[in-house]
Amino acid sequence: MGANIKVTIWNEHRHELSNEKVAAIYPNGIHTAIAEGLEGASSVKFALLDDPQHGLTDEVLNDTDVLIWWGHMAHHEVQDEIVEKVYNRVIKGMGLIVLHSGHFSKIFKKLMGTSCDLKWREADDKERLWVVNPAHPIVEGIGPYFELPKEEMYGEHFDIPAPDELVLISWFEGGEVFRSGCIYNRGAGKVFYFRPGHETYPTYYDANVRKVISNAVKWAAPVNRELPVYGNSKPLETISEK
C-alpha cells in the first residue's frame, strides 16, 4: 500500500456489543480486525455508528483518501446528512470500499440508484471466490480462486447496475453464484463492493480477504489531479461568425 494513503474504517459496532458469538470472534471490533489486515497503511482511523456524526465529521472525511464501510443491522440509523457528505466526497475523489452487508447501506444504494437486494442464507456454506479479471490490481497476489470454509450465502439476482468491471464471482455449496467483487466509477471516485464478511465467521482474519481489501485500498486511492469544472464554459478557440 502506498505510504500516503489515509484510510478510515466505518463500522456499526453493534453486533460485537450485543452478540456473544460475534464478540468472541472480534473482541476488539470488526473494524480492528480489518485494520490489522491492511498492509503498510500510514494512517488508519476508526469511525463508529454511535460516535458523534457517526464519526464522519467534515474534518475526518476531508482527511480520508479511502473509506471502508461495514454495516448490517442499523442502516436506517445513519443520518441522511452524513450520507450526503460521504456521497459528495466520493464524487470528488474519495475511494469507497463497501463490505458484505454494506450492500444495503444508504450510501451504497444512493451511489447505485437501485434496491441492491439479493438472496441470502445462513447455513455454513462453503464459498469459493473465483478471480474473473486476473490482470486487475485488486486481485494481485491472489490465485485462480480462494475458499472460505463457512460463510453466509448471497445469491443472484443482485439488484445492482452492471459493474464497470467485475473482478470476483462466488460459488456457494448450496449451488448459488454471486457477483462478489464489483467496481464502479462515480464522479472522480472509485467504488469497490466486496461480498465476504458475515459477522459470525472469522472472515476478516483470512489472508486472501485481507489481501483483496489491501489491494482495493491502494486501487481506490484518489488520483492527484484537478477536478473537472462544470457549468457554462468559454470557448477555447475563436468562434467565427456564421
N, C-alpha and C positions, 0 to 999 in steps of 0.2 A: 504494500500500500504506500502511496505517496506520502512524503513526510509532512505535507502541509494540509492534509485533508482533515477538516473538523467535523466530527460525527456527533449527532445527538440521537440517543435511543429513547423512543417513547414507548411506554408500557402502561397498561391499565393498573397492573399490580394489585389485582383484586383476588384472583384465584389463589395466589400464593398465601394470602392472608386468611382465606376462608375455607380452603380445602387442604386437609392434612396430606393427602397423596401428592398434590402439587408442591406443597411446602417441603416435603421430603426430597423431591427431585430438584427443586430450585429454591433452596433455603434462603438465598440472597436475592431472589427475584429472577424472572426470565431475562430481564434487561442485563443483569450482571453476567449471566451465562453467555449471552450474545456478545457482550463487550470482551469477555475473556477470550473469545474465539477470533476477534479481529486482529489481523496480523499487522503490527507496526503502526497502529494509529497514533498520531501525535496528540490528538485531543479527542476525548470521549466524554460527553455529558449525558446525564440521565434526566428525563422529564416524565413525570407520572401523572396519571389522571387526577389524583386528589391534591396535587400541588396547585398553588395559585396560578390561574390561567393555564391549568394543566401542564405547567412547567414550560409552556411555549410562549414566553414573553417576547416582545419585539427584540430585546437585547439578545436573547438566546437564538431566535430564528435568524437574525441578521448575522450571527456568528456561527451559523451552521452551513456546511457545504453539502452534507448528506444527512437526511433524516430517515431513521429506521423506525417502522411503526408496527407494534403488536397490540391488537385489541381483540376482544371477544364478547364479553358479557355486558358491556356498558357503552356500546357505540352511541346510544341515544343520549348519554350524559355529556358528550363532547359538545361544547358550545359552538354554535354556528359561526360566531365571530372569530373564534380561533381557527376553525376550518377554513374560513375565508382568508385569514392571514397565511396559513400554510399553503393554500392554493396559489395565492399571489407570489409567494416565494418560489414555488415550483416553476410557475410560468416565467419567472425572472432568472431561473437557472439552478436553483437548489435541487439536488438529486433526492429522490424518494424511493425507498425500498419498503414495500408492503409485504408483511409476512403472514402466512396462514390465514386465520380468520379475520385478518385485517381486510380481506376482500369485501366485507360488509361494512367497513368503516365509512363514515361520512365523506372523508377526504378522497378515498378511492372511488366511491360511487360518483362523487362530483367530477373527478377527473375523467371517469369512463363515460358518464352520461347514460348508464344502463343500470338494471337492478343488481347486477353482479351476483345473482343467485346461482345455486348449484345443488347437486345431490350430495348427501353425506351419510356416514355410518361409523359408529364407534364399535369396532369388533376385533381389534387387534390384527388388522390386515397387514400382511407384508406389503411394502411398497417398493417398487423398482422404478427408479428415475432414469430415463434414457436421455442421453445427450443427442439432440437432433440438429444442432448447429455447432459442430466441433471446432470451427475456427473462431468462435466468439470468445472474447476475453473473460466473460463471466464464468466460463467452464474451463479456463486454463488450469491444468493440473488435475483435471477430473478424467477418469477413464470413460469407456463407452457407456457405462451405466454405473450406478451405485444403488445399494439396497438399504432400507430401514426395516428392521425386523418386525416392528409394530408401529402403526400409525393410524390416525383417523382417515377414513376414506373420503375423498372428494371425487365426485363423478360428473361427467358431462350430461346434460349440456351446461356449460359455464356461461352465463349470460354477460359476456364482456364483448367489446368491439374486437374485431380481428386484430391480434397483436401486430405491431410494426415488425417485430421479429419474435420467433418462438425458439427458445433455447433448450427447454426441457419438457418432456412429457412423462407422466406417471402411468404405470400399470399397477393394479391392486389385485391381491389374492382372490378377491371376490369376482374379478373379471372386468372391472371398470377401468377406463383410461381417463386422463385429465391433463389439460394444458397447465403445467406446473411451473414454468419459467417464462414469463411473458414480459416483453419490452414495449414501452410506449414512449414517444416523444410528445411533450406538451409544452408549447412555447419554447423557451430556451432550456427547459428542464427535462431530465430523463427519469423515467419511472420503471421500476422492476418489481413485478409481483412474483414471489417465491412461495410455493404452497406448503412445504413441511413445517411442523412446529406445534402440534397439539399439546396442550399444557400438561397432560397426564403421561407423556412419554419424554424420555431424556434426549429428544431430537437435537437440541442446541448444543449438545456435547459431541455430536457426531463430527468427525474430521471433515468429511465431504460437505456437509451442510455448512460448517464454519468456513470452508474454503470458498464455496459459492458466494456466501454473504460478503466475505472479504473482497473477493474479486468484483462483486457488484458495487461495493462502495467505491472502489477505485474507478470503475467504469462510469458511475453516476456522478462523479465529482464535476463541478461546473467547469466549463471551458472559459479560458481567460480571454474574453473579447467583449466589445461593447454590445449592448443590447440593441435590437432593431428599433428604429424610430418610426412610429405610425402616424397616420393623420395626413393632413394636407401637405403636399410636398412641392417645392420649387423645381423646375426642370434643370437637369444637368447641362443641357445644351440649349442654344438659342432656337426657339421655335419660329420658323419662317412664317410670314403671313400667307394665308391661303387665298 
